[in-house]
Amino acid sequence: MPTLYILHFDKPYWRTCQHYVGYTKFTAEKRLEKHLSGSGSRICRYAVRNGIGFQIVHKEHYDTIGGARK
């Protein structure tokens, strides 16, 4: 089921930025696994390399990936 999700970082990864909004055609938890393994977005790879933790703080389910993207 397509999902929009928001990640919250334990500390800013750039100046005051502490959130990341993403979407996936899988579950948010599966996408989080990718981010934590270093094969996700650049921001999450940076966070993992620099010891910045992050977690899912919000998710919304949509019928289509296009709906999640909007």
Backbone as CSV, one residue per row, in Angstrom:
resi,resn,N_x,N_y,N_z,CA_x,CA_y,CA_z,C_x,C_y,C_z
1,MET,0.844,-1.179,0.000,0.000,0.000,0.000,0.893,1.247,0.000
2,PRO,0.736,2.140,-0.950,1.550,3.358,-1.003,1.402,4.185,0.281
3,THR,2.535,4.667,0.766,2.563,5.380,2.037,3.424,6.620,1.969
4,LEU,2.945,7.703,2.540,3.738,8.895,2.781,4.198,8.795,4.228
5,TYR,5.466,9.154,4.498,5.965,9.069,5.868,6.858,10.261,6.177
6,ILE,6.958,10.572,7.457,7.848,11.636,7.925,8.808,11.028,8.926
7,LEU,10.112,11.294,8.702,11.141,10.865,9.638,11.576,12.059,10.483
8,HIS,11.851,11.806,11.737,12.394,12.830,12.629,13.809,12.413,13.016
9,PHE,14.753,13.323,12.852,16.152,13.063,13.181,16.436,13.520,14.607
10,ASP,17.291,12.776,15.321,17.623,13.086,16.713,18.289,14.450,16.862
11,LYS,19.018,14.865,15.843,19.636,16.191,15.847,19.660,16.693,14.408
12,PRO,19.807,17.998,14.201,19.770,18.530,12.839,20.854,17.907,11.956
13,TYR,20.487,17.596,10.725,21.464,17.077,9.773,22.019,18.190,8.906
14,TRP,21.386,19.351,8.924,21.893,20.535,8.224,21.238,21.745,8.862
15,ARG,22.033,22.565,9.489,21.536,23.750,10.209,20.419,23.365,11.168
16,THR,19.173,23.625,10.804,18.066,23.316,11.712,17.142,22.227,11.185
17,CYS,17.517,21.554,10.094,16.651,20.540,9.465,16.632,19.251,10.275
18,GLN,15.456,18.851,10.711,15.324,17.625,11.488,14.245,16.687,10.976
19,HIS,13.669,16.971,9.804,12.606,16.114,9.282,12.844,15.782,7.813
20,TYR,12.324,14.650,7.427,12.417,14.186,6.046,11.052,13.636,5.673
21,VAL,10.531,14.044,4.543,9.245,13.533,4.050,9.540,12.638,2.850
22,GLY,9.035,11.432,2.901,9.240,10.491,1.808,7.972,9.725,1.505
23,TYR,8.013,8.985,0.413,6.888,8.130,0.065,7.436,6.833,-0.507
24,THR,6.644,5.802,-0.425,7.066,4.484,-0.878,5.863,3.674,-1.330
25,LYS,6.121,2.730,-2.221,5.026,1.831,-2.611,4.927,0.656,-1.643
26,PHE,5.878,0.553,-0.741,5.871,-0.490,0.283,5.426,0.118,1.610
27,THR,5.621,-0.575,2.710,5.283,-0.006,4.017,6.391,0.957,4.451
28,ALA,6.033,1.878,5.319,7.021,2.831,5.837,8.119,2.102,6.607
29,GLU,7.768,1.029,7.283,8.751,0.265,8.047,9.780,-0.401,7.131
30,LYS,9.321,-0.919,5.995,10.259,-1.520,5.027,11.199,-0.460,4.471
31,ARG,10.654,0.709,4.178,11.489,1.793,3.652,12.474,2.272,4.715
32,LEU,12.053,2.301,5.965,12.948,2.685,7.056,14.138,1.724,7.128
33,GLU,13.881,0.433,6.941,14.977,-0.550,6.922,15.997,-0.197,5.844
34,LYS,15.522,0.199,4.659,16.425,0.598,3.567,17.243,1.824,3.977
35,HIS,16.566,2.817,4.558,17.266,4.023,4.993,18.345,3.674,6.022
36,LEU,18.005,2.847,6.986,18.954,2.493,8.050,20.124,1.657,7.541
37,SER,19.908,0.917,6.465,20.987,0.089,5.913,21.940,0.898,5.035
38,GLY,21.596,2.170,4.800,22.465,3.009,3.978,22.112,3.005,2.507
39,SER,21.016,2.355,2.133,20.633,2.323,0.720,19.381,3.159,0.458
40,GLY,19.127,4.112,1.335,17.977,4.992,1.160,18.398,6.318,0.562
41,SER,17.763,7.374,0.985,18.048,8.714,0.465,19.429,9.203,0.910
42,ARG,19.926,10.217,0.225,21.229,10.807,0.582,21.228,11.348,1.999
43,ILE,20.140,11.993,2.376,20.053,12.571,3.721,20.158,11.478,4.774
44,CYS,19.467,10.386,4.561,19.506,9.288,5.530,20.869,8.609,5.540
45,ARG,21.511,8.470,4.374,22.876,7.909,4.334,23.819,8.799,5.127
46,TYR,23.688,10.114,4.956,24.511,11.062,5.704,24.280,10.884,7.207
47,ALA,23.015,10.796,7.602,22.680,10.642,9.018,23.281,9.359,9.588
48,VAL,23.149,8.254,8.872,23.695,6.974,9.341,25.210,7.071,9.501
49,ARG,25.888,7.644,8.503,27.358,7.779,8.565,27.815,8.661,9.715
50,ASN,26.988,9.621,10.098,27.369,10.570,11.143,26.721,10.293,12.492
51,GLY,26.143,9.124,12.634,25.585,8.711,13.919,24.331,9.460,14.343
52,ILE,23.601,9.996,13.394,22.348,10.700,13.702,21.201,9.703,13.574
53,GLY,20.510,9.469,14.660,19.393,8.531,14.636,18.141,9.175,14.071
54,PHE,17.226,8.350,13.588,15.949,8.854,13.085,14.891,7.789,13.202
55,GLN,13.640,8.247,13.218,12.517,7.330,13.374,11.296,7.873,12.633
56,ILE,10.350,7.001,12.368,9.098,7.404,11.726,8.221,8.073,12.775
57,VAL,7.736,9.279,12.455,6.852,9.973,13.393,5.445,10.159,12.837
58,HIS,5.289,9.919,11.534,3.958,10.062,10.935,3.894,9.249,9.654
59,LYS,2.745,8.676,9.361,2.544,7.987,8.085,1.084,8.063,7.684
60,GLU,0.868,8.125,6.370,-0.474,8.160,5.792,-0.507,7.187,4.627
61,HIS,-1.574,6.425,4.517,-1.724,5.440,3.453,-2.597,5.999,2.331
62,TYR,-2.253,5.647,1.100,-2.974,6.129,-0.081,-3.305,4.959,-0.994
63,ASP,-4.219,5.181,-1.900,-4.612,4.138,-2.850,-3.596,3.989,-3.970
64,THR,-2.920,5.098,-4.317,-1.947,5.072,-5.414,-0.652,5.756,-4.989
65,ILE,0.435,5.433,-5.672,1.714,6.080,-5.386,1.642,7.554,-5.758
66,GLY,0.869,7.876,-6.804,0.668,9.272,-7.168,-0.007,10.078,-6.068
67,GLY,-0.947,9.458,-5.390,-1.610,10.116,-4.277,-0.661,10.373,-3.128
68,ALA,0.211,9.430,-2.841,1.202,9.600,-1.776,2.198,10.692,-2.142
69,ARG,2.562,10.749,-3.407,3.554,11.728,-3.868,3.022,13.165,-3.773
70,LYS,1.718,13.345,-4.039,1.122,14.693,-3.986,1.085,15.179,-2.565
